[in-house]
Amino acid sequence: MRAIVTGASGGLGLEFARLLAADGHDVVLVARSGEKLEAIAQELRAAHNVSATPVALDLSGADAAGALVAQIPQCDILVNNAGFANNGRFDMLDPSHVREEVMLDVVTLTELTRAYLPGMRERGNGRILNVASTAGFLPGPFMAVYYASKAYVVSFSQALSEETRGSGVTVTCLCPGATETGFADRAAMHDTLLFKLPKAGAAGVARAGYRAMLKGRDLCVPGITNKFVQWSAKLTPRRLLLWTSRKAVE
Ligand SMILES: NC(=O)c1ccc[n+]([C@@H]2O[C@H](COP(=O)([O-])OP(=O)(O)OC[C@H]3O[C@@H](n4cnc5c(N)ncnc54)[C@H](OP(=O)(O)O)[C@@H]3O)[C@@H](O)[C@H]2O)c1
């Protein structure tokens, strides 16, 4: 089977690529950092005797999905993992950074799913793993676009998991909380309460999502703290929820 992992040059994506290759799948590794991808591809080929193809591509570009599909027309396992967050007051963010965030976290994820799902359905076999976040369960003042994007990913994935029921294709949404990757660096979040608290390891979070994908589960919220966030977002009064959410990332 051929698997595509977006954001495979580090963090969770690298761990997904390792899990897939260890299970004997051919992997296509997508991210912007071509040299990192080439080194990872070599590691995976040597360790697992699989085909590993690096594709250096900016997935926030217009029709990035089309460019990837032109190179890799077929996919059996799609891991929509690439994502990043802007951190700051919305009206002060650089508009080009906002666009980049929506393109990567929402548009390309949607377009890749739209491109590869029909083939999976025809073959009666396929897996899609979309990486959202516990941020998808609540609004996030000062990371408004990121939290809204992840809410989209949760909703989109769960709807598709129902649409694909019985087709041989499954759609799983992984919702990690703070995890030790390059994410906090890029979002400049190391000084926030959220990232000062203990963080999960990337390998364990990826393993939980990968197992959930293999079982065809619609949602995976790894770890007790993240489950607490999921449930308290449902039960906490909105005003208090917004206040605590703000304090976590301010
Ligand atoms: N870490 C956390 O605390 C956490 C919590 C909840 C959810 N998540 C989600 O987990 C997913 C993976 O993030 P991570 O934590 O592993 O962060 P990470 O270490 O920063 O990895 C992000 C990956 O996405 C790639 N990427 C970023 N911008 C890209 C672009 N424009 N085009 C193509 N690839 C791009 C990066 O590679 P290049 O830089 O080489 O392009 C990298 O491989 C994201 O969707 C994130 O929102 C993370």
The ligand as an SDF file (V2000), in Angstrom:
LIG
                    3D

 48 52  0  0  0  0  0  0  0  0999 V2000
    2.7200   19.8230   18.6920 N   0  0  0  0  0  0  0  0  0  0  0  0
    1.5810   20.1470   19.2460 C   0  0  0  0  0  0  0  0  0  0  0  0
    1.5280   20.5950   20.4000 O   0  0  0  0  0  0  0  0  0  0  0  0
    0.3020   19.9020   18.4910 C   0  0  0  0  0  0  0  0  0  0  0  0
   -0.9040   19.8430   19.2130 C   0  0  0  0  0  0  0  0  0  0  0  0
   -2.0810   19.6070   18.5460 C   0  0  0  0  0  0  0  0  0  0  0  0
   -2.0810   19.4420   17.1700 C   0  0  0  0  0  0  0  0  0  0  0  0
   -0.9120   19.5310   16.4720 N   0  0  0  0  0  0  0  0  0  0  0  0
   -0.9550   19.3650   15.0160 C   0  0  0  0  0  0  0  0  0  0  0  0
   -0.0750   18.3400   14.6460 O   0  0  0  0  0  0  0  0  0  0  0  0
    0.2860   18.4940   13.2830 C   0  0  0  0  0  0  0  0  0  0  0  0
    1.7700   18.2750   13.1230 C   0  0  0  0  0  0  0  0  0  0  0  0
    2.4680   19.3090   13.7810 O   0  0  0  0  0  0  0  0  0  0  0  0
    3.7570   19.0560   14.6840 P   0  0  0  0  0  0  0  0  0  0  0  0
    3.3520   19.2600   16.0830 O   0  0  0  0  0  0  0  0  0  0  0  0
    4.4250   17.7980   14.3140 O   0  0  0  0  0  0  0  0  0  0  0  0
    4.5970   20.3370   14.2760 O   0  0  0  0  0  0  0  0  0  0  0  0
    6.0130   20.4980   13.5400 P   0  0  0  0  0  0  0  0  0  0  0  0
    7.0470   19.7270   14.2680 O   0  0  0  0  0  0  0  0  0  0  0  0
    6.1630   21.9780   13.3890 O   0  0  0  0  0  0  0  0  0  0  0  0
    5.7820   19.8180   12.1300 O   0  0  0  0  0  0  0  0  0  0  0  0
    5.0090   20.4300   11.1330 C   0  0  0  0  0  0  0  0  0  0  0  0
    5.2610   19.7260    9.8220 C   0  0  0  0  0  0  0  0  0  0  0  0
    4.4910   20.3890    8.8010 O   0  0  0  0  0  0  0  0  0  0  0  0
    5.3470   20.8010    7.7580 C   0  0  0  0  0  0  0  0  0  0  0  0
    4.8760   22.0490    7.1650 N   0  0  0  0  0  0  0  0  0  0  0  0
    4.7040   23.2260    7.7910 C   0  0  0  0  0  0  0  0  0  0  0  0
    4.3100   24.1630    6.9130 N   0  0  0  0  0  0  0  0  0  0  0  0
    4.2340   23.5370    5.7070 C   0  0  0  0  0  0  0  0  0  0  0  0
    3.8810   23.9610    4.3980 C   0  0  0  0  0  0  0  0  0  0  0  0
    3.5320   25.2360    4.1460 N   0  0  0  0  0  0  0  0  0  0  0  0
    3.9320   23.0690    3.3880 N   0  0  0  0  0  0  0  0  0  0  0  0
    4.3040   21.7910    3.6250 C   0  0  0  0  0  0  0  0  0  0  0  0
    4.6230   21.3160    4.8390 N   0  0  0  0  0  0  0  0  0  0  0  0
    4.5940   22.1950    5.8730 C   0  0  0  0  0  0  0  0  0  0  0  0
    6.7190   20.9840    8.4100 C   0  0  0  0  0  0  0  0  0  0  0  0
    7.7610   20.8050    7.4690 O   0  0  0  0  0  0  0  0  0  0  0  0
    8.5540   21.9780    6.7140 P   0  0  0  0  0  0  0  0  0  0  0  0
    8.8140   23.0510    7.7120 O   0  0  0  0  0  0  0  0  0  0  0  0
    9.7580   21.2520    6.2190 O   0  0  0  0  0  0  0  0  0  0  0  0
    7.6490   22.4040    5.6140 O   0  0  0  0  0  0  0  0  0  0  0  0
    6.7260   19.8030    9.3970 C   0  0  0  0  0  0  0  0  0  0  0  0
    7.0870   18.6310    8.7330 O   0  0  0  0  0  0  0  0  0  0  0  0
   -0.1970   19.8940   12.8820 C   0  0  0  0  0  0  0  0  0  0  0  0
   -1.3750   19.7820   12.1210 O   0  0  0  0  0  0  0  0  0  0  0  0
   -0.4870   20.5610   14.2150 C   0  0  0  0  0  0  0  0  0  0  0  0
   -1.4800   21.5530   14.1130 O   0  0  0  0  0  0  0  0  0  0  0  0
    0.2670   19.7500   17.1100 C   0  0  0  0  0  0  0  0  0  0  0  0
  1  2  1  0
  2  3  2  0
  2  4  1  0
  4  5  1  0
  4 48  2  0
  5  6  2  0
  6  7  1  0
  7  8  2  0
  8  9  1  0
  8 48  1  0
  9 10  1  0
  9 46  1  0
 10 11  1  0
 11 12  1  0
 11 44  1  0
 12 13  1  0
 13 14  1  0
 14 15  2  0
 14 16  1  0
 14 17  1  0
 17 18  1  0
 18 19  2  0
 18 20  1  0
 18 21  1  0
 21 22  1  0
 22 23  1  0
 23 24  1  0
 23 42  1  0
 24 25  1  0
 25 26  1  0
 25 36  1  0
 26 27  1  0
 26 35  1  0
 27 28  2  0
 28 29  1  0
 29 30  1  0
 29 35  2  0
 30 31  1  0
 30 32  2  0
 32 33  1  0
 33 34  2  0
 34 35  1  0
 36 37  1  0
 36 42  1  0
 37 38  1  0
 38 39  2  0
 38 40  1  0
 38 41  1  0
 42 43  1  0
 44 45  1  0
 44 46  1  0
 46 47  1  0
M  CHG  2   8   1  16  -1
M  END
$$$$
